[in-house]
Amino acid sequence: MEKTLISIGPGIYIDPIERKDLAADSREWQVLDRRGIESLGLTSSQMRTLMRLNHASYIDVRRITPYRHILNMHTWRKHLAAVQDDPDFWDKEVNRRRWHIACLAV
């Protein structure tokens, strides 16, 4: 069986099959602790990627305490659908520019 990876950022891919918890999770917000980040198919060291996606307004991440963030799951699913439906998503100038600005800021 061939794996289909989803590009959530330029050069950053996740395996949608590994997101079993995400598919079963109907909560609106996900706490971004180690377990929450891993349920998204990311490693805990990729929190910066989520913050860049947030800064570029692709997803909605909110800081609820100095070291605790939550992710709006609706915006996460919407972003995943957008990049999955458009294979050239990250090749479009507007998306690359938003990502580049977010990389400089975060």
N, C-alpha and C positions, 0 to 999 in steps of 0.2 A: 504494500500500500504506500503510495507516494504522499509525503507530507506537503501541505500547502502552508507556507509561511505568510504572515501578514506584516507588511512594513508599517510600523507605527510612527516611524521617523526616518529621515534619510539614513540608510544603512543600519537601521535597528529593526530587527524582525522578532516576532513571537510565533509560537506554534499554537494555533487556535484549538487543537485537540487537547492540549494540556490545560485549557481553561474550563475544566469540568465544573469546578466550584462556581465560576462566574455564570455559567449557563443556568445553574440551579439557583443562583442568588437573585432574589427578586427585590432585595432591599434597595432603596433609592440611593443611599450613601454607603461607601466602603471606607473603613478606617485604613489608613495607609501605614500600618505597622508591617513587620516582616511577613507575617502570614497573609495579610491583605494584598501586599505587593506581589507576593508569589502566586496568589490566586489569579492575578491578571496575566500571568505568564512571564513576569519579569523577575529579576533577582533584586534583593534588597539594595544592592549597590546601584540600581538604575532609578532610584528616586529622582535624581536630577533630570532624567528623561521626562518623567511625569511633570516636573515643575516647568520644564521648557515647553511641553505641550500646553500646560496651563497658561504660561506667559504669552504664548502665541494664540491663545483663545480657541484651541481645538477641544480642550476639556475644561471642566470646572473643578479645581482643587481649592479647598478652603482650609485655612489654618485655624484650628480651634483652641490650641494651647501653644506655648513656645516650641514644643517638639512633637506636636501631633497634628496631622492633616487628615482630611476626609476628601473622598473623590465622589462626585456625582456620577453614578453609574449610567444614567441616561446619556450623558455627554460622552462617556467612554465608549458605550455601544455605538453611538452615532459616529464617532471618529473611526472606530474599527470598520463599520459598514462603509464609510466614505472611502477609506484607503483600499478596502477589499473590492469595492465596485469599480474603482478607477485605478487601473494598474499604473497610470502615468501621474498619479496624485502628486508625488514628490518631484516630478520633473517640471511641473508647472511653476512658472516664475513667481507667482504670488505666494504659493505655499513654501517654496524654497526661501523666499525673502522673509516671510514670517518666522520660519524656523531659524534662519541665520540671526535675526534680531533677538529671538529668544535665547539663542546660544550665547550671545554677547551679554545679555542681561542676567542670565542665571549661571 
